[in-house]
C-alpha cells in the first residue's frame, strides 16, 4: 500500500484529505479539509482543492491548487483526462457563497465558470464541467444545471425538476443527472440520462428517510448500472439493471437467479467498457452476499475470503479485474483484487477502514480513501500486478 502525499496536521489541527477522481494515467483530484481549534476553544474550518500528478511508478507529487485572497473552502470534485480540476471556492469565508471553478492543467490560477451560488458537481474526461446553480433565494432548495465546455460554451439542461444536479459526465453529449422533487419527507430523487437535449429517467428512486437507489457513473456509450426500488404501476419491487444506449436506450435486467442483488452501492466505478457490471448477489436459501460480476447479464459469484461474512465489488475494470470490499465476521473490512481468477489481497493498515474505493485503472492502479479511528480521511493507492 502507498500513502498518497497529503498535508499534515499540526498542534490543534485536524486534517482530512480525500481523493475524488482518478484518470487512466494516474492523475487525481481531491479536497483537504482543515479544522483548527482556536485559543478560545472554538473551532474554525476551511478546505483546499488538491491535485496529484504521477512522477514515476508508485510516486506522486501533490499540488494545492491556488485560489484568490479572501476566498476559502476550496473543493476539488473531479478532473479531466488532461488533469484540469473542477470544483469551487467560497467568496465570503462563510461556506455559503460558492462559485464554480476550473483549474488549468498547468497548475495556475483557477477560472470562475459559474455564477454566485454555483458549484461543479461532475467533470467529464473531455473537458466538460457539470455546474449546479441555486435559484436566487432558494439556496440548496432549487437549482438549475448546465454543462460548461472547456472553451466556455454553456449548455443549459432543462428537466422541470425542482433541483437538478449533474452526477457524472461521459462527454459533452452525455451525462447522468439527479432530479429532486417534492418537499420534506416527500422529497424524491430520480436518476436520469441526458443526451444532446433529450432526457430519460431511470426506473429507480430514493426518498427522504427511506430506501435509497445506487447508480454507477455513466460511460461514453450511455451505459449506467443501477439498483434500488422501482414503482411499476403501483407495485414496488427491488431491481438491478443496466441502462444501455443513451436516450431513449433500453433497460437490461441483470440475472439475480431468484435472489437479491445490488450494483453501484459500494462504488460508482462498477460498470466497465466491456459491458460487465459489478455488485453483490445473495442467492435463494443463502444468508451470505457474495461479490458478483455480471457479463451479458449472467452472474459469476466470487468466493468469499476467510473470515468474511459478505462482500461486494467496489470497482470494476473488466469482467476479469475487480476490486472487492469484504465485511469481516469479527468486525472491520478487508480489500482484495480479483484478476484473471486470482485473489490478490490489498493490505489495509491496522486502525483504518475503507471509506470509499474511488477507481481502478487498466494499469492496475487502485485508489481509495481510508478512515482512521478519529474519522479523518487519508488517501491510499495499491499497484495490482
MINUMI-297429 format. One record per residue (C-alpha): residue number from 1; residue in three letters; x, y, z. Coordinates in steps of 0.5 Angstrom, whole numbers, plus 2048, in hexadecimal, padded with zeros to 3 digits. Layout:
REM MINUMI-297429
NUM:ALA:X:Y:Z
...
REM end
This chain:
REM MINUMI-297429
1:UNK:800:800:800
2:UNK:802:807:7FE
3:UNK:800:80D:802
4:UNK:7FF:813:7FE
5:UNK:802:819:800
6:UNK:7FE:81E:804
7:UNK:7FE:824:808
8:UNK:800:822:810
9:UNK:7FC:824:816
10:UNK:800:829:81B
11:UNK:7FE:82A:822
12:UNK:7F7:82C:823
13:UNK:7F5:82A:81C
14:UNK:7F2:824:819
15:UNK:7F3:823:811
16:UNK:7EF:81E:80D
17:UNK:7F0:81D:805
18:UNK:7EC:819:800
19:UNK:7ED:818:7F9
20:UNK:7E7:819:7F5
21:UNK:7E9:817:7EE
22:UNK:7EF:813:7EA
23:UNK:7F1:813:7E3
24:UNK:7F3:80D:7DF
25:UNK:7FA:80F:7DF
26:UNK:7FA:810:7E7
27:UNK:7F9:818:7E8
28:UNK:7F4:819:7EE
29:UNK:7F0:81F:7F0
30:UNK:7ED:820:7F8
31:UNK:7EC:824:7FE
32:UNK:7EF:825:804
33:UNK:7EB:828:80A
34:UNK:7EE:82B:810
35:UNK:7EB:82C:817
36:UNK:7EF:831:81C
37:UNK:7EE:831:823
38:UNK:7EE:839:825
39:UNK:7F1:83B:82B
40:UNK:7EA:83D:82E
41:UNK:7E8:835:82D
42:UNK:7E4:837:827
43:UNK:7E5:833:820
44:UNK:7E7:836:819
45:UNK:7E6:832:813
46:UNK:7E9:833:80C
47:UNK:7EB:82F:806
48:UNK:7EF:82F:800
49:UNK:7EF:82C:7F9
50:UNK:7F4:827:7F7
51:UNK:7F8:823:7F1
52:UNK:7FC:81D:7F1
53:UNK:801:81C:7EB
54:UNK:805:816:7EA
55:UNK:80C:816:7E9
56:UNK:80E:80F:7E9
57:UNK:80B:808:7EB
58:UNK:808:809:7F2
59:UNK:80A:810:7F3
60:UNK:806:816:7F2
61:UNK:807:81E:7F3
62:UNK:802:822:7F7
63:UNK:7FF:829:7F5
64:UNK:7FB:82D:7F9
65:UNK:7F7:831:7F4
66:UNK:7F7:838:7F4
67:UNK:7F1:83D:7F6
68:UNK:7F1:845:7F7
69:UNK:7F2:848:7FD
70:UNK:7EB:849:801
71:UNK:7E9:842:7FE
72:UNK:7E8:83C:803
73:UNK:7E5:835:803
74:UNK:7E8:832:7FC
75:UNK:7E6:82C:7F9
76:UNK:7E8:827:7F4
77:UNK:7E3:823:7F2
78:UNK:7E6:81F:7EB
79:UNK:7EB:820:7E6
80:UNK:7EB:820:7DE
81:UNK:7F0:81B:7DA
82:UNK:7F5:821:7DA
83:UNK:7F4:822:7E1
84:UNK:7F0:828:7E1
85:UNK:7ED:828:7E8
86:UNK:7E6:82A:7E9
87:UNK:7E3:82D:7F0
88:UNK:7E1:833:7F3
89:UNK:7E3:838:7F9
90:UNK:7DF:83D:7FD
91:UNK:7E0:844:7FC
92:UNK:7DE:847:803
93:UNK:7E1:842:808
94:UNK:7DA:83F:80B
95:UNK:7DA:839:806
96:UNK:7D3:83C:804
97:UNK:7D5:83F:7FD
98:UNK:7D8:83A:7F9
99:UNK:7DA:83B:7F2
100:UNK:7DC:836:7ED
101:UNK:7E4:836:7EB
102:UNK:7E8:832:7E6
103:UNK:7F0:832:7E7
104:UNK:7F4:831:7E1
105:UNK:7F9:82B:7DF
106:UNK:7FF:830:7E0
107:UNK:7FD:831:7E8
108:UNK:7FC:838:7E7
109:UNK:7F6:83C:7EA
110:UNK:7EF:83A:7E9
111:UNK:7EA:83D:7E5
112:UNK:7E3:83E:7E7
113:UNK:7DE:83B:7E3
114:UNK:7D7:83C:7E6
115:UNK:7D3:841:7EA
116:UNK:7D3:842:7F1
117:UNK:7D0:83C:7F5
118:UNK:7D2:837:7F0
119:UNK:7D7:831:7F0
120:UNK:7DA:82C:7EC
121:UNK:7D7:825:7ED
122:UNK:7DA:821:7E8
123:UNK:7E0:821:7E3
124:UNK:7E0:81E:7DC
125:UNK:7E6:81B:7D9
126:UNK:7E6:81F:7D3
127:UNK:7E6:826:7D7
128:UNK:7DE:826:7D8
129:UNK:7DC:829:7DF
130:UNK:7D5:828:7E2
131:UNK:7D3:82E:7E6
132:UNK:7CE:82F:7EB
133:UNK:7CB:836:7ED
134:UNK:7C6:837:7F2
135:UNK:7C0:83B:7F0
136:UNK:7C0:842:7F4
137:UNK:7BD:842:7FB
138:UNK:7BD:83A:7FA
139:UNK:7C4:838:7FC
140:UNK:7C4:830:7FD
141:UNK:7BD:830:7FB
142:UNK:7BC:831:7F4
143:UNK:7C2:831:7EF
144:UNK:7C3:831:7E7
145:UNK:7C8:82D:7E4
146:UNK:7CD:82E:7DE
147:UNK:7D3:82C:7DA
148:UNK:7D8:830:7D9
149:UNK:7DE:82E:7D4
150:UNK:7E5:830:7D4
151:UNK:7E4:836:7CF
152:UNK:7DF:839:7D4
153:UNK:7D9:836:7D0
154:UNK:7D3:835:7D4
155:UNK:7CD:830:7D3
156:UNK:7C7:831:7D8
157:UNK:7C4:82B:7DA
158:UNK:7BC:82C:7DB
159:UNK:7B9:826:7DE
160:UNK:7B3:829:7E2
161:UNK:7B5:826:7E9
162:UNK:7B6:82B:7EF
163:UNK:7BD:829:7F0
164:UNK:7C2:827:7EA
165:UNK:7C9:824:7EC
166:UNK:7CE:821:7E7
167:UNK:7D0:81B:7EA
168:UNK:7D5:818:7E4
169:UNK:7D7:81A:7DD
170:UNK:7D9:816:7D8
171:UNK:7DB:81B:7D3
172:UNK:7D7:822:7D0
173:UNK:7D2:81E:7CD
174:UNK:7D0:819:7D3
175:UNK:7CF:81A:7DB
176:UNK:7CC:817:7E1
177:UNK:7C7:81B:7E5
178:UNK:7C4:81B:7EC
179:UNK:7BD:81E:7EB
180:UNK:7BA:820:7F2
181:UNK:7B3:822:7F3
182:UNK:7AE:822:7F9
183:UNK:7AF:825:800
184:UNK:7B0:823:807
185:UNK:7AF:81B:808
186:UNK:7AC:81B:801
187:UNK:7B3:81D:7FD
188:UNK:7B5:818:7F8
189:UNK:7BB:818:7F4
190:UNK:7BB:814:7ED
191:UNK:7C1:813:7E8
192:UNK:7C0:815:7E1
193:UNK:7C5:814:7DB
194:UNK:7C5:81A:7D7
195:UNK:7C8:81A:7D0
196:UNK:7C8:820:7CB
197:UNK:7C2:823:7CE
198:UNK:7BE:81D:7CF
199:UNK:7BC:81A:7D6
200:UNK:7BB:813:7D8
201:UNK:7B9:812:7DF
202:UNK:7BB:80B:7E2
203:UNK:7B6:807:7E6
204:UNK:7B9:807:7ED
205:UNK:7B9:80D:7F2
206:UNK:7BB:80F:7F9
207:UNK:7B6:812:7FE
208:UNK:7B8:816:804
209:UNK:7B9:812:80B
210:UNK:7B7:80C:807
211:UNK:7BA:807:801
212:UNK:7C0:809:7FD
213:UNK:7C2:808:7F6
214:UNK:7C9:806:7F4
215:UNK:7CC:809:7ED
216:UNK:7D2:808:7EA
217:UNK:7D6:80D:7E5
218:UNK:7D4:80E:7DE
219:UNK:7D8:80B:7D8
220:UNK:7D9:80E:7D2
221:UNK:7D4:80A:7CE
222:UNK:7CF:80C:7D3
223:UNK:7CF:805:7D8
224:UNK:7CD:806:7DF
225:UNK:7CD:801:7E4
226:UNK:7C7:802:7EA
227:UNK:7C3:7FE:7EF
228:UNK:7BE:800:7F4
229:UNK:7B6:801:7F5
230:UNK:7B2:801:7EE
231:UNK:7AB:803:7EE
232:UNK:7A8:7FF:7E9
233:UNK:7A0:801:7E8
234:UNK:7A0:802:7F0
235:UNK:7A4:7FB:7F1
236:UNK:7AA:7FD:7F5
237:UNK:7B0:7F8:7F3
238:UNK:7B7:7F7:7F4
239:UNK:7BB:7F7:7ED
240:UNK:7C2:7F7:7EB
241:UNK:7C3:7F9:7E4
242:UNK:7C8:7FD:7DE
243:UNK:7C5:802:7DA
244:UNK:7C9:802:7D3
245:UNK:7C9:806:7CD
246:UNK:7C8:80D:7D0
247:UNK:7C1:810:7CE
248:UNK:7BC:80D:7CE
249:UNK:7C0:807:7CF
250:UNK:7BE:800:7D2
251:UNK:7BE:7FD:7D9
252:UNK:7C1:7F7:7D9
253:UNK:7BF:7F3:7E0
254:UNK:7C5:7EF:7E3
255:UNK:7C4:7E8:7E5
256:UNK:7C3:7E7:7EC
257:UNK:7C2:7E0:7EC
258:UNK:7BC:7E1:7F0
259:UNK:7C0:7E4:7F6
260:UNK:7C1:7EB:7F8
261:UNK:7C7:7F0:7F5
262:UNK:7C9:7F7:7F4
263:UNK:7CE:7FA:7F0
264:UNK:7D2:801:7F1
265:UNK:7D1:801:7F8
266:UNK:7D8:800:7FA
267:UNK:7DB:805:7F5
268:UNK:7D9:808:7EF
269:UNK:7DE:805:7EA
270:UNK:7DB:7FF:7E9
271:UNK:7D9:7FF:7E2
272:UNK:7DE:7FD:7DD
273:UNK:7DF:7FF:7D6
274:UNK:7DF:7F7:7D4
275:UNK:7D8:7F7:7D6
276:UNK:7D9:7F4:7DD
277:UNK:7D6:7F6:7E4
278:UNK:7D8:7F5:7EB
279:UNK:7D4:7F5:7F1
280:UNK:7D2:7F0:7F6
281:UNK:7CD:7EA:7F6
282:UNK:7C9:7E5:7FB
283:UNK:7C6:7DF:7F8
284:UNK:7C0:7DC:7FB
285:UNK:7C1:7D8:801
286:UNK:7C7:7DB:803
287:UNK:7C9:7E0:808
288:UNK:7CF:7E3:805
289:UNK:7D0:7E8:800
290:UNK:7D6:7E7:7FB
291:UNK:7DA:7EC:7F7
292:UNK:7D7:7EB:7F0
293:UNK:7D9:7EC:7E8
294:UNK:7D3:7EC:7E3
295:UNK:7D5:7EB:7DC
296:UNK:7D0:7EB:7D7
297:UNK:7CB:7EC:7DD
298:UNK:7CE:7E5:7DF
299:UNK:7D1:7E5:7E6
300:UNK:7D7:7E2:7E9
301:UNK:7D8:7E2:7F0
302:UNK:7DF:7E3:7F3
303:UNK:7E1:7DF:7F9
304:UNK:7E0:7E2:800
305:UNK:7E7:7E2:803
306:UNK:7E9:7DF:80A
307:UNK:7E5:7E3:810
308:UNK:7E1:7E7:80B
309:UNK:7D9:7E7:80C
310:UNK:7D8:7EB:806
311:UNK:7DB:7EE:800
312:UNK:7D9:7F3:7FA
313:UNK:7DD:7F5:7F4
314:UNK:7DF:7FC:7F6
315:UNK:7E3:7FE:7EF
316:UNK:7E3:7FA:7E8
317:UNK:7E8:7FB:7E3
318:UNK:7E5:7F5:7DF
319:UNK:7E2:7EE:7DF
320:UNK:7E9:7EB:7E2
321:UNK:7EB:7F1:7E6
322:UNK:7E7:7F3:7EC
323:UNK:7E9:7F7:7F3
324:UNK:7E5:7F4:7F8
325:UNK:7E3:7F6:7FF
326:UNK:7E1:7F1:805
327:UNK:7DE:7F1:80B
328:UNK:7E1:7ED:811
329:UNK:7DD:7E9:815
330:UNK:7E2:7EB:81B
331:UNK:7E0:7F3:819
332:UNK:7E4:7F7:814
333:UNK:7E5:7F6:80D
334:UNK:7EA:7F3:808
335:UNK:7EC:7F5:801
336:UNK:7EE:7F1:7FB
337:UNK:7EF:7F1:7F4
338:UNK:7EC:7EB:7EF
339:UNK:7F1:7EB:7E9
340:UNK:7F0:7E5:7E4
341:UNK:7EE:7E1:7E9
342:UNK:7F3:7E2:7EE
343:UNK:7F2:7E5:7F5
344:UNK:7F7:7EB:7F7
345:UNK:7F6:7EE:7FE
346:UNK:7F7:7F5:7FF
347:UNK:7F9:7F7:805
348:UNK:7F5:7FC:80A
349:UNK:7FA:7FE:810
350:UNK:7F7:7FD:817
351:UNK:7F3:802:81A
352:UNK:7F0:804:813
353:UNK:7EA:802:80F
354:UNK:7E8:803:808
355:UNK:7E4:80A:807
356:UNK:7E3:809:7FF
357:UNK:7E6:806:7F9
358:UNK:7E7:80B:7F4
359:UNK:7E9:808:7EE
360:UNK:7ED:802:7EB
361:UNK:7F1:803:7E4
362:UNK:7F3:7FF:7DF
363:UNK:7FB:7FF:7E1
364:UNK:7F9:7FC:7E8
365:UNK:7F8:803:7EC
366:UNK:7F3:802:7F2
367:UNK:7F2:809:7F5
368:UNK:7EE:809:7FC
369:UNK:7EC:80E:802
370:UNK:7EE:80A:809
371:UNK:7EB:80D:80F
372:UNK:7EE:80D:816
373:UNK:7EB:80C:81D
374:UNK:7EA:813:81D
375:UNK:7E6:813:817
376:UNK:7EB:817:813
377:UNK:7ED:815:80B
378:UNK:7F3:813:808
379:UNK:7F4:811:801
380:UNK:7F8:80B:7FF
381:UNK:7FA:807:7F9
382:UNK:7FC:800:7F7
383:UNK:7FF:7FD:7F1
384:UNK:7FC:7F7:7EF
385:UNK:800:7F2:7EA
REM end
